[in-house]
Amino acid sequence: MKLPEKSVLLRVFIGESDHCKGKALYEQIVLKARELNLAGATVLRGIMGFGADSRMHSAKILDLSMDLPIIIEIVDTQEKIDLILPFIDEHVVEGLVTIENISVIKYRHS
């Protein structure tokens, strides 16, 4: 698969405890991206953050949170990203979803 230089980055900010159909929501989003044959997806786990409710989530030992911030990043063309947006809209009940235009420098596998 080749990605055009002008592509799109979709970021989904959710909580680690968010679930969908008995699985972690971040896992369901990545599985859906793979099912739709999107170019790639990465899940990042934050160590600290807060969202619209201003509730702090932290990985500090004295403050162990079971709901750390999760960011899912998906890169592909706008047309392909548009395929997953209905799924995101339906299943992300709380969180933040952003899209930005990016320039792909290299996308290769061995």
N, C-alpha and C positions, 0 to 999 in steps of 0.2 A: 504494500500500500504506500502511496506517495501522498504527502500532504502539500497543498499549495502554500507558498510563502505567506500569503494573506489568509490567516485562519482565525478561529475564535477560541477563547478560553472561557469555559463555564465554571464558576465556582459556587459550591453549595455549602453553606455554613449551617451545621446542625449540632445537636448534642449527642454525646456518645450513647445515652440511654434511649434515644429515639428508635422505635421499632416499627416494622411493617411486615405483616404476614408471618409473625413468629421469628423473624431474623432482624439483626441490626439494620437500620435504615440505610446506613452507608454501604453495607454489603449488598442490599437490594438494588441500590442505585448503580453500583459498579457492575453487578450482574446484568442489569437492564442495558447499560452502555455496551457491554460485550455482546449481548443478544442482538443489539441494533448495529453491531459491527462498527462502532465508533473507533477512532484511531487509538485512544488510550485513556485511562483513568487512574488517578492516584488518590489515596486516602491519607490525610495528614492528621495526626492527633496533637492538639494543642496542650500546652502545660498550664495555661492560664488565659482567662478571657471572661467577657460578659456580653450579653446581648440586649435586646429591646427591653427586657424586664429588669435590667441592671443588676441581676443576681450574679455574684462572682462565682466562677468555677476555677478551681485550682488543684494542682497536683502536689502541693506542699504536704509534707508528712503530717503536720498537725491539722491540716485542713483537707484531708483526702476527699475528693469528689468522685462520685461514680458517674458523673455527667460532664466529662471534659469536652472542650470544644473539638469538633471534627470538621475538617474541610475536605471536600471532594473536588478535585480538579479534573476536568475533562476537556481535551483539545480535539477539535476537528473543524470542518467547514461549517458555516452558518446553517446550511441546508441539513447537514447531519445532526448538528446540535438541536435544531428545531424538532427532530424526531423524538428526543428524550424529554423535551420541555413539558408535554402533557403529563407524563409520569411524575416528574418533579413537582409540578403544580398540584397534582392529586395527593401525593404522599408527604410532601414537606409541609407539615402543619405549622410548625414554629421554626424560624430560622431566617436566613438571608440568602438570596440567589442573585449572582451578578454575572454579566457577560461583558467581555472586553475583546476588542480586536487585537490580534497579536501578529508578529512576524515570525514564522518558523524558520530557524536557521538550519537545523538538521533534524531529520527523523529517519533513523535507520535501525535495522536489526541484523544480526549475523546469520 
